[in-house]
Amino acid sequence: MKGLFLKRGRGKTTASIYTSAMTGCPIVVANEISKHYIKEKATELGVTIPDPISIYECARGKKFPNGVLIDNAEAVIKAWAQENLNAPVVAFTMSIDGDSV
């Protein structure tokens, strides 16, 4: 698992789109607005990607043998906790020194 840490507007989503196009991995996003934006951006970039997955869509039972990409992980974590736990995220941790999965 790799992480890309950049400030807002510095190309994280664009990198996810190109990675999705190269690997065939769908991009998981926090909401439908982000899903729509990624689809538009991919079209603008001239690349074909699998349909992005919003955390509100049920992906249980689906197989993603190559894995998934998560765009704006902090937003996905926050939306998932609100949807599934009905709770705000107070804090989260991440390992950045190697493959933790």
C-alpha positions in Angstrom: 0.0 0.0 0.0 1.3 3.4 -0.9 0.3 6.9 0.2 0.5 10.2 -1.7 0.6 13.2 0.6 0.2 16.6 -1.1 -1.6 19.8 -0.4 -5.0 20.5 -1.9 -4.9 21.1 -5.6 -1.5 19.5 -6.2 -2.5 16.5 -8.3 -3.5 13.7 -5.9 -6.8 12.9 -7.7 -5.1 13.2 -11.1 -2.5 10.7 -9.9 -5.3 8.4 -8.7 -7.1 8.6 -12.1 -3.9 7.8 -14.0 -3.2 4.9 -11.6 -6.8 3.6 -12.1 -6.4 3.7 -15.8 -3.1 1.8 -15.7 -4.2 -0.8 -13.1 -7.9 -1.2 -13.7 -8.5 -0.6 -10.0 -11.6 1.5 -9.2 -11.3 4.6 -7.1 -13.3 4.8 -3.8 -14.6 8.2 -2.9 -16.5 9.8 0.0 -19.6 10.9 -1.9 -21.5 11.2 -5.2 -20.1 14.6 -5.9 -16.5 13.3 -5.8 -17.6 10.3 -8.0 -19.0 12.7 -10.6 -15.9 14.9 -10.4 -13.5 11.9 -11.0 -15.5 10.7 -14.0 -15.4 14.2 -15.5 -11.7 14.6 -14.8 -10.9 11.2 -16.4 -12.8 12.3 -19.5 -11.0 15.6 -19.5 -7.6 13.7 -19.2 -8.6 11.4 -22.0 -8.4 8.2 -20.0 -10.8 5.3 -19.3 -11.2 4.2 -15.7 -13.6 1.8 -14.0 -16.6 3.4 -12.5 -15.6 5.1 -9.2 -17.3 3.7 -6.0 -18.9 6.0 -3.4 -18.9 4.7 0.2 -22.7 4.9 0.0 -22.8 2.2 -2.6 -22.8 -1.4 -1.4 -19.8 -3.2 -2.8 -20.2 -6.3 -0.7 -19.7 -9.5 -2.6 -18.0 -7.7 -5.5 -14.4 -8.8 -6.2 -11.6 -6.4 -6.8 -8.7 -8.7 -7.5 -6.3 -5.9 -8.3 -7.4 -3.8 -5.3 -8.9 -0.4 -5.0 -7.6 3.2 -4.9 -8.9 5.6 -2.2 -9.0 9.3 -3.1 -8.9 11.7 -0.2 -8.7 9.0 2.4 -9.6 11.4 5.3 -12.9 12.2 3.6 -13.6 8.6 2.9 -12.9 7.6 6.6 -15.1 10.5 7.8 -18.0 9.6 5.5 -17.7 5.9 6.3 -17.8 6.5 10.1 -20.8 8.8 9.7 -22.7 6.4 7.5 -21.8 3.2 9.4 -21.2 4.3 13.0 -23.3 7.5 13.1 -20.2 9.1 14.7 -17.6 11.7 13.9 -14.0 10.7 13.6 -12.1 12.2 16.5 -8.7 11.0 15.2 -7.0 8.4 13.0 -3.5 7.1 12.5 -1.6 5.9 9.5 1.7 4.1 9.1 3.9 5.8 6.5 7.0 3.7 6.9 6.4 0.7 4.6 3.7 -1.7 3.6 1.4 -2.1 6.6 -1.2 -4.3 4.9 
